[in-house]
Amino acid sequence: NNIIDVRSKREFKESHLENAINIPLLDIKRKIELYVRQKDKKVLIYCEYGGRSAKAVKILNDLGYINVYNLKGGLENI
């Protein structure tokens, strides 16, 4: 499973889900393929509240990723 944290590096350092990879939202379009090459792999995206991750899901869908999920409410909801 691929768990992607789209928050800033600083936010990621403060706390993150176990096994998460940090790819800040601004970098997601050009860096996602370094970590997730197969576009049918499951990808869980999260941020603090769910806004940035929702944008990231749309970007990945536009790039052809088909199993992308947003952690609604983000870390605040866990």
Sequence and secondary structure as in RCSB ss.txt:
>XXXX:A:sequence
NNIIDVRSKREFKESHLENAINIPLLDIKRKIELYVRQKDKKVLIYCEYGGRSAKAVKILNDLGYINVYNLKGGL
ENI
>XXXX:A:secstr
 EEEE S HHHHHH   TT EE  GGGHHHHHHHH   TTS EEEE SSSHHHHHHHHHHHHTT  SEEE TTGG
GG 
